[in-house]
């Protein structure tokens, strides 16, 4: 394993915050090392010269036609609605209850 | 195996209830030591078997899969059943609906015996990342069953289930099948609807069977494939004109088999190499023509894979936020969440395991400003170049063959602290998902390691939408 870290503990903190994941202090250091190793492995990609490569990047794999439907509201049975509501961690009557945003 | 069981049902040499009972006897005997199943549905399975038996006793002919038990990887939604993806954040989640594949199989009379273990959200190559404990290898309990579909592979290997469903993003069907000595197939991207499969990396995920033999894989694929308005990657092309299982032909004479040079190089275990090369030479004796094939960009596959997959993971995992379903820190008696942001942060902290967190962070980083153009965009271009490598190869050959994995099943704990090492376990399987082509792993001869015979997987790779040739050659190569 390389000791040099491409991604620092502060980077891990920042990115984890953006991704809305809280991580333990002890995990930050460990992740920084582990992710630096993985990112180091990606360097072979960044060093690859693709100037001569006459291709477009992949956007949709194997899809040249697409399964699409009209953008219209479809009805959902009340029994299905209730099944979905039953999965809410917190509810009030038929509403999803959340903490204050601010 | 499926055809034999089907014939026995028709001839009344056994009953569906008997098949279910036999599976549960094995589950009771083996599951405590192997941890392949997370949930089982014995009562319901017996009840459904009774219905099939009654039908047969009235003289009705059952469908090919009807009355035969199947184990389901716990990232498939089954209506009314706990669907955990082996994650704490979904520990008590009850799916309100069926995935398309479950719906199809249910209509075919398949009996679901239970849900099998996996790496959390299918992220891993050993099931060690399951929140509910590792699945052990049936051939050596000190070793992993592989992953992420380790529970399904171990269940089939021990007869706890005649066959099972798995999902494969970078080898998650094929690698555990190789490690456990069973057959596992990843069809072409777009062949099987993923609706109701808990998404990991949407441009890589595909569903497939884990079975006792190649014919069974073809039978299951016949049933599960096809166009579905609920998965936009499936189209008319996903439908089959002729049944894979009825067309199955294991004659190797005249088949052009490409041997991928890059898949026999550094990093491949000597014993595994020898076994695979022996099987390939054997194919030549059966009349197959061997062609050495070079895939120059394939060496970048893992870098492309482990850059793009975490990027897709970071967005697919955003939905597990403690709000709509699953675990929420806010409902705990000693909750420390003061506002909405706290609920996100703390629910994800407690509910998501370390490997999934690593991938979320890695993916978020890869998509961040400054990094996106240098890496992500480049990975997408290289993905196209890898696809082109494969299409050039398939101009010359019918299929490609390689080992499924660079080693036999590794020991529990061997790679858990080193994610990069764990990622390298996917070196021969991930390129297939990068290109979106079909591939199958079949058991070659086992190797003896530390006094135990351990299975070795051989991978047969085919061109887009040509599962038939993959199955045919696999049938021919089957021991």
Interface residues (C-beta under 8 A of the other chain):
Chain A: X1 X7 X11 X12 X15 X16 X18 X19 X20 X21 X22 X23 X24 X27 X31 X34 X35 X37 X38 X39 X41 X42 X44 X45 X46 X48 X50 X53 X55 X56 X57 X58 X59 X60 X61 X62 X63 X65 X66 X67 X68 X69 X80 X83 X84 X86 X87 X88 X89 X90 X96 X98 X99 X100 X101 X102
Chain B: X93 X94 X96 X97 X188 X189 X190 X203 X227 X228 X229 X231 X232 X233 X234 X235 X236 X237 X300 X302 X303 X304 X306 X307 X314 X318 X321 X322 X323 X324 X325 X326 X327 X328 X330 X331 X337 X338 X339 X340 X341 X342 X343 X344 X345 X346 X348 X349 X352 X354 X357 X358 X360 X361 X362 X364 X365 X368 X374 X375 X377 X378 X379 X380 X381 X382 X383 X384 X385 X387 X388 X418 X419 X420 X423 X436 X464
